[in-house]
Amino acid sequence: MMSRQLILTFVRHGETSLNVQKLIQGHTDTPLSETGINQAECLGKSIADVKFTKAYASDLCRAKRTAELILKHSQNPVTIVEDNRLRERSYGEMEGKYFQILIDEAAKNGAKMWEYTPKGAESFPQFVGRARSAFEDLCKDVEKSNAEEPDNYLIVTHGGWLTTLFRDWFSRNDKYILKNDHQAQIIRLSHNTGLTQCSISPATNENEKGKFIIQFLKINDTSHLNVN
């Protein structure tokens, strides 16, 4: 029987020096720290037997390198496709500063942190729009699928990107039906190299025509690091 299902394995990049300092990274192209390299290696070894059919990564080096280190251990290595839509949000002049500075500046302007757009930054609606665009392209692959087994895509991106995409799913009842979801856990910022896996399939019920069923298989899994 042909499958109309796609498995998406989302991974947040490994640790960087700015992560350790709890500074805003955004589009700042920070390399992995030694710890980040080790995290990616550990994840790669733990999922070495997973047969990925495609791999996508943000074009920022911390995500690309994480993807490379994961696939180095894969029994079915695939070429990494870079997609700048998978980048973290750009924070403009706030990059390299502490998050509290951004929170305080937003409050001065009567806004929440995510609502505020610092000078030179990407607005939150712009950020949501490109995350949504990248995901909707993946949904098109589900509709075209006629494989006997579901494809499994590796997607290495950023913590803020993942949280934003998952929040968007919860806000779009007209488009997505979420199964096995634990909302508080899903929208929590993932640990570096945390893994969230879900299956995507078109709804078959006539009343849900045009919608996609998203079933969570793993949520922010860090078992490869022995971190809770």
JOTA-V813638 format. One record per backbone hydrogen bond with DSSP energy under -1.0 kcal/mol. NH is the residue of the N-H (numbers start at 1). CO is the residue of the C=O. If there is no record, write none. Layout:
NH:CO
NH:CO
//
This chain:
3:147
6:200
7:151
8:198
9:153
10:196
11:155
12:194
13:157
20:16
21:17
23:18
24:97
28:25
30:28
33:15
37:33
38:34
39:35
40:36
41:37
42:38
43:39
44:40
45:41
46:42
47:43
50:47
52:50
53:152
54:152
56:154
57:81
58:156
63:60
64:60
65:61
67:63
68:64
69:65
70:66
71:67
72:68
73:70
74:71
75:48
81:55
83:57
86:83
87:84
93:119
94:91
95:92
96:24
97:94
101:98
102:98
103:99
104:100
105:101
106:102
107:103
108:104
110:107
111:106
116:112
121:118
122:90
127:123
128:124
129:125
130:126
131:127
132:128
133:129
134:130
135:131
136:132
137:133
138:134
139:135
140:136
142:138
143:139
144:140
153:7
154:54
155:9
156:56
157:11
162:158
163:159
164:160
165:161
166:162
167:163
168:164
169:165
170:166
171:167
172:169
175:172
176:172
177:212
179:214
186:182
187:183
193:13
194:191
195:221
196:10
197:218
198:8
199:215
200:6
201:213
203:211
208:205
209:206
211:208
212:175
213:201
214:177
215:199
216:179
217:197
218:197
221:195
225:222
227:222
//
